[in-house]
Amino acid sequence: MRAVFVLMMALALAGCSKLTEANYAKLKTGMTIEEIEAVIGSADKCEETLGFRACEWGSEEKYIRVKYLGEKAISLSKKGLN
């Protein structure tokens, strides 16, 4: 049972490891959703309104947020990255 817990924690931390300053620096406006996801993985949540999409990776304390118009990133923001 303990081995399963350790494995689950390792997998959870591996997903968070993509939220770094180094990976954020690779993101650029104009990138497609697929290009962004190739760097930091699938978003934890996305919302769409009037042709805009806002996606977030992480939590309130540590995140990367990307806003898209159509298929292209138009805004990038971050908080708490190492």
Secondary structure as UniProt FT lines:
FT   HELIX           2..16
FT   TURN            17..18
FT   HELIX           21..26
FT   TURN            29..30
FT   HELIX           33..40
FT   STRAND          45..49
FT   TURN            50..51
FT   STRAND          52..58
FT   STRAND          63..69
FT   TURN            70..71
FT   STRAND          72..79
//
